[in-house]
Amino acid sequence: MNTEESMKSFPENQESNYLTPKDRLSIQMRLNRIEGQVRGVQRQMERDEYCDQIFNQVEAIHSALNAVGILLMSNYLKTYAASAEQKNSDSIAQEMLKTLSILMNRKDEER
């Protein structure tokens, strides 16, 4: 599923913000930390450090990105639940399944 298809499955009220200011700040702080970690890996590569040290940092980055994804997914699903009264339950279930399949397909591709 590409980005355009993903956006089509987003709730009708997509213009409204599905992230609270607190969650938005939390995600931004996490992404800033991840950005710093990536720069650290670049420096490790420049210094020709041992692969196991670099892999350790790459795994930390991966875990941090997963945490961001989980936070986004949680808020996204809460938005769907809030819009459940406006739609039939089959429609909501289909949209949630589409969103979860994105995450699950990504996990399958990593293996």
C-alpha positions as CSV (number, residue, x, y, z in Angstrom):
1,M,0.0,0.0,0.0
2,N,1.5,3.3,-1.0
3,T,1.1,6.7,0.8
4,E,-1.8,7.8,-1.4
5,E,-3.8,4.6,-0.7
6,S,-3.0,4.9,3.0
7,M,-4.3,8.5,3.1
8,K,-7.5,7.4,1.4
9,S,-8.2,5.1,4.3
10,F,-7.7,7.8,6.9
11,P,-10.8,9.0,8.8
12,E,-13.0,11.6,7.2
13,N,-12.0,14.1,9.8
14,Q,-8.4,13.8,8.8
15,E,-8.1,17.6,8.7
16,S,-8.7,17.6,12.5
17,N,-5.7,16.8,14.6
18,Y,-5.7,13.2,15.9
19,L,-2.6,13.8,18.1
20,T,-2.9,15.6,21.4
21,P,-0.3,18.4,21.9
22,K,1.3,16.2,24.5
23,D,1.6,13.2,22.1
24,R,2.8,15.5,19.3
25,L,5.5,16.9,21.6
26,S,6.5,13.3,22.7
27,I,6.8,12.1,19.1
28,Q,8.8,15.2,18.1
29,M,11.2,14.6,21.0
30,R,11.5,11.0,20.1
31,L,12.2,11.9,16.4
32,N,14.8,14.4,17.5
33,R,16.5,11.8,19.6
34,I,16.4,9.3,16.6
35,E,17.9,11.9,14.4
36,G,20.8,12.3,16.8
37,Q,21.3,8.6,17.0
38,V,21.5,8.4,13.2
39,R,24.1,11.1,13.2
40,G,26.0,9.1,15.8
41,V,26.0,6.1,13.5
42,Q,27.3,8.2,10.7
43,R,30.2,9.3,13.0
44,Q,30.8,5.7,14.0
45,M,31.1,4.8,10.3
46,E,33.5,7.7,9.7
47,R,35.7,6.5,12.6
48,D,35.5,2.9,11.3
49,E,34.2,1.6,14.6
50,Y,33.5,-2.1,15.1
51,C,30.4,-3.5,13.4
52,D,28.9,-4.8,16.6
53,Q,28.9,-1.3,18.1
54,I,27.3,0.1,15.0
55,F,24.7,-2.7,14.9
56,N,23.9,-2.0,18.6
57,Q,23.1,1.6,17.7
58,V,21.1,0.6,14.6
59,E,19.0,-1.7,16.7
60,A,18.4,1.2,19.2
61,I,17.2,3.4,16.3
62,H,15.0,0.6,15.1
63,S,13.4,0.2,18.5
64,A,12.9,3.9,18.8
65,L,11.2,4.1,15.4
66,N,8.9,1.2,16.5
67,A,8.0,3.1,19.6
68,V,7.0,6.2,17.5
69,G,5.0,3.9,15.2
70,I,3.1,2.4,18.2
71,L,2.3,5.8,19.5
72,L,1.0,7.0,16.1
73,M,-1.0,3.7,15.7
74,S,-2.5,4.1,19.1
75,N,-3.7,7.7,18.4
76,Y,-4.8,6.7,14.9
77,L,-7.0,3.8,16.2
78,K,-8.5,6.1,18.9
79,T,-9.5,8.5,16.1
80,Y,-11.3,5.6,14.3
81,A,-13.0,4.6,17.5
82,A,-14.2,8.1,18.1
83,S,-15.7,8.2,14.6
84,A,-17.4,4.8,15.0
85,E,-20.7,6.4,15.7
86,Q,-20.7,8.0,12.3
87,K,-20.0,4.8,10.4
88,N,-21.1,1.2,10.4
89,S,-18.9,-1.2,12.4
90,D,-17.9,-3.1,9.2
91,S,-16.4,0.0,7.7
92,I,-14.5,0.8,10.9
93,A,-13.2,-2.8,11.1
94,Q,-12.1,-2.7,7.5
95,E,-10.2,0.6,8.0
96,M,-8.5,-0.7,11.2
97,L,-7.5,-3.9,9.4
98,K,-6.0,-1.9,6.5
99,T,-3.9,0.2,9.0
100,L,-2.8,-2.8,11.0
101,S,-1.8,-4.7,7.8
102,I,0.6,-1.8,6.9
103,L,2.4,-2.4,10.2
104,M,2.3,-6.2,9.9
105,N,3.5,-6.2,6.3
106,R,6.4,-4.0,7.3
107,K,7.3,-6.5,10.1
108,D,7.2,-9.4,7.6
109,E,9.5,-7.5,5.2
110,E,12.1,-7.0,8.0
111,R,12.6,-10.8,8.5
